[in-house]
């Protein structure tokens, strides 16, 4: 059973998030998941702390934007962001996570709190607020920009909702800036597929009668 009792276990989750954020940074240049594919990037247990981690391949999200990196052919064009859906488990503490890697042109730290908002296809008016962990970004020499990693806890009820509804937009509330990413129909379906894929690997989707 997936436990959502994260109260009192924040330090454990924070340590786990540091590892996941580092991993997402390494995946910045990796190949994204394609529409209709169900590919697990990894499913492993850390032999030192016994944390089991499952993640699908990341999905490119948003528009193509100019970076601050110049090449002989001109400015390097990059994705506005990358998203990875993940599950992590240790002892009785387990949860799903949505990880976002977002390049920014300048320094925009983000505090802990419900600073990542989702606009879903099955809700015309409301938004879902996700709890994220603080991040100060890391300089990426391939883009000459700071890449911010947003690790967000996804409750179990929202996970099941995301297996049918799609994420249309993502709003990130930095301390002094707001960033909105609009997902194309293909990106929406690719991310929904990745979420479903992780659920199948964990064994909680589809729901068995």
N, C-alpha and C positions, 0 to 999 in steps of 0.2 A: 504494500500500500504506500502511495506517495504521501509523505508527510508535508503539511504546509505549516507546521509549528516551528517557524523560524525565530520566534521570540526567544531571546536568551542564547542564541547560537550565531549571533552576528559576526563574531570574530572568526569562527570557523568558515562562514560564508565569505567573509572578506578575503581570507587567505586563499580560498579556492578561486575567487574572482581574479586575484592578482595573476594566478597561473593562466586562467582562461583569457584574460586580456592580453597577456604576453603572446599567447598562442594566436589570437586573432590578429595581432600585429604582424606576426610571421606570415599569416595567410593573406596579407594585403595584396601580394603580387600573384597569388595562386589563381587557378582557373575556377570560375563559378559553376554552380550547378545549372544544368540545362533543363528547359521545360519538359516535364513528363518523366524526368529521371528521378530515381530514388537511390541516392548514393550516400553512404555513411562515410564521413571523412575519417572518423576513428571511433573505436569502442574498446576502451582499455581500462585497466585498473592499475593505479599507481602503486608499485610494490613497496613504497616507503610509508605512505599514509593511508593506503587501501581505499582511496577515492576512485569510484567508477565514473568515467566520463564518456558520454556518447554525443556525437555531433554530426550533423549533416554538412555537406559541402556548402560554402557560403553562396549568397545570391547578391549580384550587383543591384543596387537600388538607386532611384533618382535619375537625374539627367547626366549628360556628359558635360564636364566643366573644364575650363583651362586651369592648369596647375601653375606654379611659379617656377617650373623647371623648363629651361630653354634648350632646344636641340638644334642641330643643323637645319632641320626642316621647319623649325618654328616652335611655338609653345606646345608642350606635352599636354594632351587632353586625357583626362582621367574620369572615372566614375565619381558621382557625387557621394556615394557611400557603399558600404558592404554590410550585409546582415547574415548572421549565423544563428541557427537554432540549436539548442544544446540541453542535455540532461546531465545532472550531476548527483551522485549519491554516496553517502557515507553513513554507516550504521543506520539510525532511524531518521536521519535528515536527508531529504532528497527534494529536488525541485527542477522545473524547467527554467531555462533562461533564454532571453533574446539578447544577443550581443550585436552591437552596431559599431562599425569603424567609420568615422566621419572626418575627412580632411577639412581643415579650416585655414584661412589665409593669415589669421593672427591668433594671438593668445586669448582663449576663452575658457577659463576653468569652469567646472561644473561641480556643484555640491551634491551631497547625498540627499535624496528626496524623490518625490513623484514628479520628476522633471522630463520624462519621456512620455509623450501622448500619442495614442494610436487612433486613427479614424478608420472604422471598419465598414465593410460593404453592406452589412446588415443593419446599420444604424445611421439614419440620415441626419440626426441632430447631435447625438452625444459622442463623447470621446472616452477612451480608456486611459487612465493614468497608471504608469508603471513606476515602481520604485527602482531607482538606479543608484550606483555607487559612485563616489567622487572620482574625478580624473582631471589631471592637469595637461594631458596630451603629451605626445612624444614627437620630436622632429623626425620627419621622414626625408632622407636625402634623395630619394627617387622622385619626389614631387616638390621639395623645398617648402613643404607645408607641415603644420602640426596635425597629427592624426589623433583624434580623441576616441577612446574606447568606452562605450556606454554598455554596462552590464546590467540587465534588467530582469528581475524576478517575474516569472509568468505563473500565476496561480493555476491550479488544475482545471478549474471551471473555465478559465479563459483559454487554456490549451485546447479543450474540446471545442470551444467556440471557433477557434482559429483553424480547426480542421475542415470547417465548412465555409465560414466567412473569410474574406481576404482583407489584408491591410492596404488601404488605399493611400493613406498619407501618414507620415511620421513627423511629429513636431518635437524638437529638442529645445528646452529652455535652459540656456546657459545663464551664468550670473548676469551678464550684460548684453545678451543677444538671443534672438530666437531664430532657429533654423528649421525650415520645413522641406521635407523630401516628398515628392509626389511619385508614386510607383506606377509604371505602365501596367497594362493588363497582363502582359507576359511576366513581368516582375512579381506582380501580385500572386499569380498562379504558381510560379516557381517557388516563392517563399511558403505559400500554403502547402505545396507538395513536400518541401523540406521539413516542415512542422509535422506533417502526417508521417513522414518517413522515420523521424526520431521516435514518434509515438509507437510505431510498429516495432521498432528495434527494442524499445523498453518493454513492450508487451501490454500496453494500456490502450492501444487502438488497433482495430475497432473495438468498441465495447462489446464484450461477450454477454449474451443473455443468461 
